[in-house]
Amino acid sequence: MIKVDKVKIENLDTATTIYCDYENGGSSDRLWYEVSEDWSEYLSTDCGDAFFVVLVLLAHYQGQDISFTTPVSTRLYYGVTEILLPGLQVIDPELPAINITADTKDFSFKPTEIGTALSLGVDSFHAVASSFDTPYPVTHLTLFNSGAFGDYGGETSRALFHKTIESVNEAAIAMNLPLITIDSNISEVLNVSFVPTHSIRNLSFALLLPALFSHFYYASGYPVSKFKLDPSSIDATHYDLLIAKALCTESFEVMIAGLHDDRIDKVATIASFEPSTHYLNVCILADSNEFLDRSDTQVKNCSRCFKCVKTMVAMDALGVLDNYSEVFDLELYAAKRLEYLGWILYDAKKLKSTHAIETIQEGNKSSRFIPLQAYPYALSRGKRNLVSKLKRKIESK
Ligand SMILES: [Zn+2]
């Protein structure tokens, strides 16, 4: 049984920590969020919504019952118990059903602002840019230390979070939108991988400011045609729409951005959104990326890893790559273009990657996009993949 104490607040020099302690199997732990003092007036210690979502998820993974002291929004309690948990049960039928005890309340918050997270990737720039054509234009940008900088948290991922703030802050100033950054130990508390839990984690941060956000866009990585809820749905992106329906309150609604857009459509949309040409960052930031320059004070694209390459080739296919000379090394691209086109060709033909297929279709609209000289590179990529697959097989024996 997990017993969650009251939500409390502590004012530090320039920031505010909002936290709650909980007892779990005889040990006492704390879940905390740290918000800069500019935004502390929008926090609430009367409402336990953010803590409720995260600690119920913890209880679900540990198969434990849980009780809360601070009340939660009636609509959120309904969404978590009737929509979210039954959904997570479909994904992981082995985990036992849990009991949740919490008082519920309609808090009558009157928020008016519309938020989204800006990670500087294609999906997040698309969420901002496309919102301006809807009745709900983004008014506030956010960056959360939710696990995207390292699944299990810790100081390395916290350092990367702080480094990313620098770049995101510049982009926010260029867009003339306020940026709210929130640190937390959510990753240390949950101690589970990020991919199956990213939407729940990130939305808990948005729920932390109930007096600020009436709407919050979550950028979906896949269009809704890829919706899937079964034990093979390892990436929560497949069922973001279900999570959006679950994590609402009487005064807070989650919107999924890019519900009907393929990746290539998103790249086309952001290409006409000028801030993306200065600040787009799609690079793999993990240690596995050998090309990343870690000495730089800001996060930069390496122009060599697979994420950089597939984005550059998509921009090339759309005829917009020249707009991105500030964020990608276009001289390197020109020198390696045939090799990079070969990679995408291999991914389209052999791996049936949707993104690669869309890119080639887009490029072929005007003329033949992949020249014959790129084919040997596709073959050598195939060979390389085969060799590393065989190596892994031998090593695992
Ligand atoms: Zn890269």
Residues whose N, C-alpha, C, O or C-beta is under 5 A from the ligand:
A	BS01	ZN	C283 I284 N301 C302 S303 R304 C305 C308
